[in-house]
Amino acid sequence: MSNAYLDLLAYFGIGGAHPGGFNLTQSILENESIQPNELALDVGCGTGQTSAFLAKRYHCHVTAIDKHPIMIEKAVERFKNDPAKVKVMEGDAQYLNFKDDSFDFIIAESVIVFTDIEKTLHELARVLKSGGRLILLEMTAEQNLSEELQRKVCNLYGIKEIISEEEWRIKIQQAGFTRIEIIDTPSELNPSEIDDINQSDNIKKELYDLWEEHNELIPFYRHFIGYRAFKCYF
Ligand SMILES: C[S@@+](CC[C@H](N)C(=O)[O-])C[C@H]1O[C@@H](n2cnc3c(N)ncnc32)[C@H](O)[C@@H]1O
């Protein structure tokens, strides 16, 4: 994997690295009902903050996977002395190493956009049980997003495209989901507070520069790029 932005998040060890941050995660998950015997998957778990919350709040069995070795290292470290039931594994969302119908609940927060969207959505549909639910938190293109801004943001995040809510819906449906709800959240992309950090030693200067570039670009795109939380069922 070569994506400087993901390296930045990994080396700085930023938890809640998605629009709305961990506060939004908590408010979404507080409205879920997950039973202790259910199996949950946190795809692209990063350093594992959401997985920890799921295990603590619902006492369910959580599997946390990520493709970035530094993220995995930090997620493993998070659960080292924690009795929470979280199994951390390195894995690729596009080629999940799980059998069909493995999970009751899947969450992916700001992950699919970094992958081949169709491929990953099909994999998530494959490993979700028929009565299961999938929550996705993803960036969306809002009206009037110029091509130039789109290109700048894609370059910064190392992603191919930013798609609208409608385009997400179509792709989610094509993966086999028949019911898609939009979870009510503030739709504007505001910078969220970062309060969960596990920084590596000797971070390269380029990653500090990229962080600065990121922070400088946010005010230019925050009215044109939003996000949605989708809840998807079969
Ligand atoms: C923006 S971060 C979000 C991390 C975490 N979900 C959170 O909200 O804090 C995106 C995460 O997706 C992971 N990721 C990107 N492509 C992936 C893939 N193909 N398979 C698994 N994880 C992937 C990255 O390594 C990174 O940890």
The ligand as a MOL file (V3000), in Angstrom:
LIG
                    3D

  0  0  0     0  0            999 V3000
M  V30 BEGIN CTAB
M  V30 COUNTS 27 29 0 0 0
M  V30 BEGIN ATOM
M  V30 1 C -9.1340 7.3330 7.1610 0
M  V30 2 S -8.5390 5.9080 7.9420 0 CHG=1
M  V30 3 C -9.8780 5.4850 9.0250 0
M  V30 4 C -9.4460 4.5580 10.1040 0
M  V30 5 C -10.5560 4.1930 11.0980 0
M  V30 6 N -11.6710 3.5720 10.4410 0
M  V30 7 C -10.9920 5.4290 11.8150 0
M  V30 8 O -12.0840 5.9080 11.5240 0
M  V30 9 O -10.2260 5.9290 12.6460 0 CHG=-1
M  V30 10 C -8.6980 4.6980 6.6630 0
M  V30 11 C -8.2420 3.3280 7.1200 0
M  V30 12 O -8.5480 2.3770 6.0950 0
M  V30 13 C -7.4460 1.5070 5.9740 0
M  V30 14 N -7.4860 0.9070 4.6370 0
M  V30 15 C -7.3150 1.5250 3.4400 0
M  V30 16 N -7.4230 0.6370 2.4240 0
M  V30 17 C -7.6840 -0.5590 3.0160 0
M  V30 18 C -7.9060 -1.8630 2.5010 0
M  V30 19 N -7.8820 -2.1220 1.1880 0
M  V30 20 N -8.1440 -2.8620 3.3700 0
M  V30 21 C -8.1690 -2.6280 4.7140 0
M  V30 22 N -7.9610 -1.4020 5.2610 0
M  V30 23 C -7.7210 -0.3920 4.4190 0
M  V30 24 C -6.2520 2.3860 6.2000 0
M  V30 25 O -5.0770 1.6810 6.4920 0
M  V30 26 C -6.7480 3.2470 7.3500 0
M  V30 27 O -6.4900 2.6540 8.5900 0
M  V30 END ATOM
M  V30 BEGIN BOND
M  V30 1 1 1 2
M  V30 2 1 2 3
M  V30 3 1 2 10
M  V30 4 1 3 4
M  V30 5 1 4 5
M  V30 6 1 5 6
M  V30 7 1 5 7
M  V30 8 2 7 8
M  V30 9 1 7 9
M  V30 10 1 10 11
M  V30 11 1 11 12
M  V30 12 1 11 26
M  V30 13 1 12 13
M  V30 14 1 13 14
M  V30 15 1 13 24
M  V30 16 1 14 15
M  V30 17 1 14 23
M  V30 18 2 15 16
M  V30 19 1 16 17
M  V30 20 1 17 18
M  V30 21 2 17 23
M  V30 22 1 18 19
M  V30 23 2 18 20
M  V30 24 1 20 21
M  V30 25 2 21 22
M  V30 26 1 22 23
M  V30 27 1 24 25
M  V30 28 1 24 26
M  V30 29 1 26 27
M  V30 END BOND
M  V30 END CTAB
M  END
